[in-house]
Amino acid sequence: MPIKYKLKKDDPVVVIAGKNKKTVSKIISLDKEKGQVVVENVNVVKRHTRPNQTNPDGGIVEKNMPFSISNVMYHCSNCKTGVRLGVKFLENGKKVRYCKKCNEVIDKA
């Protein structure tokens, strides 16, 4: 059974480990089964490809590769840093995410 993560696609995140440490970017895709995330312009590798129908010239292609979701944190616009997220219910019963550092609600309803 997959673990529940509070991060979603298009969330701003800061990388907290690896060669791209302290890089702020956004999530392109999230694989909850494997616990991996693909972040824009982070963990980019060069892939040598043969010519085929989609890429008739072949050559070297830069590709974003997935890495562990534990290496990123949500980037709060108020705090200007990586923060942990919490979940709470509003008065109208709506479930929202919030920054645990400044208590700012992230999912505006």
Secondary structure, 3 states (H helix, E strand, C coil): CCCCCCCCCCCEEEECCCCCCCCEEEEEEEECCCCEEEECCCCEEEEEECCCCCCCCCEEEEEECCEEHHHEEEEECCCCEEECEEEEECCCCCEEEEECCCCCECCCC
